[in-house]
Amino acid sequence: MTHLTGRSRGPARAARGFTFVEILVAMLIGLFLIGGMLTLVQAMRRTFTSQSGLSVLQDNERMAMQLITDVVQSTGYYTTPLSNSAVASFPAAVYGDANFTFAGQALTGTGTFGVPNHDITSRYQTAGGDNIINCTGNTSTLPVTWVNEFSITTDPSGISYLTCNLWVNNNAQPTTVALIPGVTNLQILYGVTTGNGAAYNSIDTYLDASTVTNWGSVRSVQVTLTFANPVCGQPGQSTCAQLGLASSIYFTRIITVMSKTGVTT
């Protein structure tokens, strides 16, 4: 009887399941592993988002500054120089808030140092088919005169853009194109020739637009673009203050105006 009873209890013990405590321990271990995996996935998402944002920022920086550089460097260019002149090509005129006060003037702007969002307006000609671009990045197959204005605008959703206003052949209304998103500020200083540099046709000071008295003396343009830092402050990301990072990234370049610089600048 004792032998038979022992044999009958063996299958019962083998069929016994996990205890409640064992199940709880297994669940805790599983939750711990899942939590670690979620943390790793979130960290990878943040890293991917930051790297993607920085890559887009670099592309936007290059594109924005290259467009401004191409336009500023072309300032004052006119076709058929043997029979034409700057005075004949660029009469005194007003385009939007850009006031060209004298014939031959090809560059103007508005803005005060330290006050956000300056603008700059440049005009020049293309003979057509010469690959000269305007502020939209386009060329023309026909001879035209372009007036290009760069400024900062903000759309209804609050996104700020580097924006181009383009007048063609003195048309009354410009074509407006939002070029580069994320540009929050445009600051411009103008390198001019004053008393000390006049003898060498060289730049000896930089002024903001409000203090430039002779636009014909402008030899170069210092452009500073401000971009929002894409690494922080986005939805689901920590703020820049929490990460100890600057909320803005600055990109500065000095651009010479065509045929205006002397032997020393």
C-alpha positions in Angstrom: 0.0 0.0 0.0 2.8 2.4 0.8 4.5 1.6 -2.5 1.3 2.2 -4.5 0.5 5.5 -2.7 4.0 6.8 -3.5 3.6 6.1 -7.1 0.3 7.8 -7.3 1.7 11.1 -5.9 4.5 11.4 -8.5 2.4 12.6 -11.4 0.6 15.0 -9.2 3.8 16.8 -8.3 5.0 16.8 -11.9 1.8 18.5 -13.1 2.0 21.2 -10.4 2.3 24.7 -12.1 4.2 27.9 -11.1 3.4 29.5 -7.8 1.9 33.0 -7.6 5.3 34.3 -6.3 7.2 32.7 -9.2 4.8 34.3 -11.7 5.2 37.7 -10.0 9.0 37.4 -10.1 8.9 36.4 -13.8 6.6 39.3 -14.6 8.9 41.7 -12.8 11.9 40.4 -14.7 10.0 40.8 -18.0 8.9 44.4 -17.2 12.5 45.2 -16.3 13.8 43.9 -19.6 11.0 45.7 -21.5 11.7 49.0 -19.7 15.4 48.7 -20.6 14.5 48.1 -24.2 12.1 51.0 -24.4 14.7 53.3 -22.9 17.2 52.1 -25.5 14.7 52.7 -28.3 13.9 56.2 -27.0 17.6 57.1 -26.8 18.1 55.8 -30.3 15.1 57.9 -31.5 16.4 61.0 -29.9 19.9 60.4 -31.4 18.4 59.9 -34.8 16.2 63.0 -34.5 19.1 65.1 -33.4 21.4 63.8 -36.2 18.7 64.3 -38.8 18.0 67.8 -37.5 21.7 68.7 -37.6 22.0 67.4 -41.2 19.0 69.4 -42.3 20.4 72.5 -40.5 23.8 72.2 -42.3 22.0 71.9 -45.7 19.8 74.9 -44.9 22.9 76.9 -43.8 24.7 76.2 -47.0 21.7 76.8 -49.2 20.7 80.1 -47.5 24.2 81.5 -47.4 25.0 80.4 -51.0 21.9 82.1 -52.3 22.7 85.4 -50.5 26.4 85.2 -51.6 25.5 84.7 -55.3 23.1 87.6 -55.3 25.3 90.0 -53.4 28.4 89.2 -55.5 26.3 89.9 -58.7 25.2 93.3 -57.4 25.6 96.1 -60.0 26.3 93.8 -62.9 24.9 95.1 -66.2 25.1 93.8 -69.7 26.9 95.3 -72.8 29.3 97.5 -70.8 30.8 99.0 -74.0 27.5 100.7 -74.8 25.8 100.7 -71.4 26.4 102.1 -67.9 25.3 101.6 -64.4 23.5 104.9 -64.4 21.5 104.0 -67.5 20.8 100.4 -66.3 19.7 101.3 -62.7 17.6 104.4 -62.4 16.4 105.8 -59.1 13.4 103.7 -58.0 11.4 102.3 -55.1 10.6 98.6 -54.8 8.6 97.7 -51.7 10.6 99.1 -48.8 13.8 99.3 -50.9 14.6 102.8 -51.9 17.3 103.3 -54.6 17.8 107.1 -54.2 20.1 107.7 -57.1 20.7 106.4 -60.6 23.4 103.7 -60.6 22.7 102.6 -57.0 22.5 98.8 -57.0 22.4 97.9 -53.3 20.3 99.1 -50.3 18.9 97.7 -47.1 17.2 98.4 -43.9 18.0 97.5 -40.3 19.6 98.7 -37.1 22.4 96.8 -35.3 21.0 94.6 -32.5 17.4 94.9 -33.8 16.2 91.6 -35.4 15.4 91.0 -39.0 17.2 93.2 -41.4 16.6 93.0 -45.1 18.9 93.6 -48.1 18.0 94.5 -51.7 20.3 94.0 -54.7 19.8 94.6 -58.4 21.6 93.5 -61.4 21.1 92.3 -65.0 21.4 89.0 -66.9 22.0 88.7 -70.6 20.0 85.5 -70.6 21.6 82.1 -70.8 24.6 83.2 -68.8 23.7 81.1 -65.7 23.4 84.1 -63.5 20.8 83.3 -60.8 18.3 85.5 -58.9 17.3 85.1 -55.2 15.0 82.3 -56.0 17.9 80.3 -57.4 16.6 80.5 -61.0 18.1 81.7 -64.2 16.6 83.4 -67.3 16.9 82.6 -71.0 16.1 86.3 -71.8 17.8 89.6 -70.9 16.2 90.9 -67.7 16.9 93.2 -64.8 16.3 91.6 -61.4 15.7 93.3 -58.0 16.3 90.8 -55.2 15.2 91.4 -51.6 16.1 89.0 -48.8 14.2 89.2 -45.6 12.7 87.1 -42.7 9.0 86.2 -42.7 6.9 84.0 -40.4 4.0 81.8 -41.6 0.8 81.4 -39.7 2.1 78.3 -37.9 5.0 80.3 -36.5 7.8 78.9 -38.7 10.2 81.6 -39.8 11.7 81.6 -43.3 14.5 83.3 -45.3 12.3 84.8 -48.0 13.0 86.2 -51.4 11.0 89.1 -53.1 11.9 89.2 -56.7 11.0 92.1 -59.1 11.6 91.5 -62.8 12.1 94.4 -65.3 10.6 97.0 -62.9 7.3 95.1 -62.5 5.0 96.5 -59.8 4.5 93.3 -57.8 7.2 91.0 -56.7 7.3 87.2 -56.8 7.6 86.1 -53.2 9.2 82.7 -52.3 9.8 81.3 -48.8 13.3 79.8 -49.3 14.7 78.3 -46.2 12.8 77.3 -43.0 14.2 77.8 -39.5 16.0 81.1 -40.1 15.0 83.2 -37.2 17.1 86.3 -37.7 19.0 88.1 -40.5 21.6 90.7 -39.4 23.6 92.7 -42.0 26.5 95.0 -41.8 28.0 96.9 -44.7 31.7 97.3 -45.3 32.3 100.9 -46.4 35.2 103.1 -47.5 35.6 106.2 -45.4 38.4 108.6 -44.9 41.1 106.2 -43.9 40.4 103.7 -46.7 39.5 106.0 -49.5 43.1 106.4 -50.8 43.3 102.6 -51.3 39.6 101.9 -52.2 39.5 99.6 -49.2 37.1 98.8 -46.4 37.8 100.5 -43.0 34.5 100.1 -41.1 31.3 98.2 -41.0 27.9 100.0 -40.6 24.3 98.9 -40.3 21.9 100.1 -42.9 20.5 102.9 -40.8 23.9 104.5 -40.6 25.1 104.0 -44.2 25.1 107.5 -45.8 26.7 106.6 -49.1 25.6 103.3 -50.6 28.0 103.8 -53.4 30.8 103.3 -50.9 29.7 99.8 -49.8 32.4 97.3 -50.8 31.3 94.2 -48.9 28.4 92.8 -46.9 28.7 90.9 -43.6 25.7 88.5 -43.3 24.8 86.7 -40.1 22.0 84.1 -40.2 20.5 82.8 -37.0 18.9 79.3 -37.0 16.9 77.5 -34.2 19.0 74.7 -32.6 17.5 71.5 -33.9 19.0 69.4 -31.1 16.6 70.7 -28.4 13.2 72.3 -27.9 11.4 70.1 -30.4 8.3 68.1 -29.4 9.4 65.2 -27.1 12.8 66.7 -26.6 14.3 68.5 -23.6 14.6 72.2 -23.8 18.0 73.8 -24.7 18.2 75.2 -21.1 17.8 71.7 -19.7 20.5 70.4 -21.9 22.8 73.4 -21.3 22.8 74.2 -25.0 22.4 77.5 -26.9 18.9 77.9 -28.4 20.3 79.5 -31.6 23.1 78.7 -34.0 24.8 81.6 -35.9 26.4 81.5 -39.3 28.4 84.5 -40.5 30.0 85.3 -43.8 31.6 88.4 -45.4 30.7 88.8 -49.1 32.5 91.1 -51.5 30.4 93.2 -53.9 31.5 92.7 -57.5 34.2 95.1 -58.6 34.0 97.1 -55.4 36.9 95.9 -53.3 40.4 97.3 -53.5 43.8 95.9 -52.9 43.3 95.5 -49.2 40.1 94.6 -47.4 
